[in-house]
Amino acid sequence: MDTFTLHSEYAPAGDQPEAIKALLKGMKRGDRHQTLLGVTGSGKTFTAANIIQKVQKPTLVIAHNKTLAAQLTQEYREFFPHNAVHYFVSYYDYYQPEAYVPHSDTYIEKETKINAEIDRLRHASTQALLTRKDVIIVATVSCIYGLGSPEEYEKVHRKIAVGDMFERAEFIRFLVNLRFERTNADLTPGTFRAVGPVIEVMPVNETVVYRIVPRESTIASITRIDAVTRAVINPVDVFYLFPAKHYVTPEGEREAALKDIESELKKRLKELKSEGKILEEDRLKRRTKYDVALIREIGYTNGIENYSRHFDRRKPGEPPFTLLSYFPHTKDGSPDFLTIIDESHVTVPQLSAMYAGDQARKKNLIDFGFRLPSAADNRPLKFSEIEERLGQTMYTSATPGTYELEHSTQVVEQIIRPTGLIDPEIIIRKVTGDDTYTGQVKDFIKETEKVVKGGGRVLVTTLTKKMAEDLAEFLKSKGVKAEYIHSDVKTIDRITILTQFRRGEFDCLVGVNLLREGLDLPEVELVGILDADKEGFLRSETSLIQTMGRAARNVNGRVILYADRMTGSLERAISETDRRREIQMAYNKKHNITPTSIKKSIKDITDSLKEDRDRATAMALAVDLAIIEKPKELRKLIKARKDQMEEAVKELDFETAALLRDELYKLEEKLPHTKTQKPKKTRK
């Protein structure tokens, strides 16, 4: 049996040993809900990794966005290098859902851009769950959306082994039924090609080619081949082929599903007619009949997911299959896996909100004749359904929400940091002057100059994007090197700004709501919160504690709250921070610990992007000469670039992979006497 084996250079320290002991005791007791209240920088992920190793169950980790999920995937891969750690998020680079706006009579057609590489990673996740026990899946809320039946998905997979009976035509039909596509070009995940009696296929979860060589109606050999270099990796005796799509409908059931759709259409048309909705009746009739004809002819139509209830053979209102369905269950159907909900104060509300938003959009489509009523069953899980389907759950957050606190049998605190760092000192300053910014900004500039003179950095938060932009410009006019960051700033630009900030290219970063969860900036010595007494979401107890936590990674960290009055949120946030400081200082005194700032190398995705651009420029200068004198050298350069692209994909660094893909396209165009092919979308 596969087992989880934790690898780490350090042992649990600070509050971690006691937290691990208490949480493990709760797990053995059978507690369904537990909360790890861990302050910023206390090593919550390391504590969770220790629990996984001790519990030895497949684990689902849910995060509230793709970036955090990718970071957690990398961390868990470092802790469990010999186990299966996978990344499962929405495979849409762009997603505009189908919708209808009645008051303006505007129909918005569904528009998507699918990232094939992420789709491959999703298949790798589900296949791992069906084939081994030592699996950690790090997912976003995508895990509660419809995915197709795991039973049908597993049922149609096949073990391909040396010595098996082999009939070429039958095997090709088998691949087509698994939704693999035949091609004569380069293979990508989910495609195959036939060259004489030899079949080459790339499974949907891998980027290597399996070459199947038959002899006298049996499989004589199976060889794994590098898809880029065509070099033999190794011969194998057996491998497994799973469907190229998660939605698998047996041939016999497809016709039954189509008959059910036609039956539902007939019933719905009568309802619309009786209500006098002639336009809606005609619209629904034309659209549904067209979809049914296409599905019957080619097995697919745009928006086929709206008929998923019929293809899954579900009853009206019955929940869809999701990623949770692929995790193991006991004989009585109870979940038999561990769930960790990261930054639960954000993730839990997000999970609970998905269903209502989806149904509001679907209702208009159904009422106005764009979709059948069964389209409402193509949906995310309701929160009550999520609760039923999750295994023993551990919530991790520095500021747990009401749900976690009410449902957890125990809240385990992890307040002592291994570094000995204490929560930042809190200073309250009055806002003076007629102009809102006259007093607080003047004081803030004075404090910023002190910090900058000592080599530190400063964060400051405002209430609106416009205020953030205006404040950054005002600070610049007063001689403070400042930049702003908010949700309108592109993701890659945000990363660049944060990297420049850490490197000291400017001293003050102005933000609104992004300077909270997961922002790791050890250089920050001062956090300023303007208008701290304006009660609301951005100045709630949770937001204040999370924002103040940005100063908790530096031994000189402190926070200035600009407020004329004490709100309930301020009082609670300050009280909680003071409580933690007392515990931390007492611990340090008892154990004679001197706090030290967290040290973290300043390197991120922007470094690799710049390095790739520099290499691309250097390569471009050498390419023309290489073509004329040494075309072999150009091919070597292309191979090196493809290797770099594959490495970027393995690290979930899709931005770098996309850049490398574009450079590859340009290089391949320069190959003499070679037909240029478009870059593979799967490399994105």
Disulfide bonds with the S-S distance in Angstrom:
none
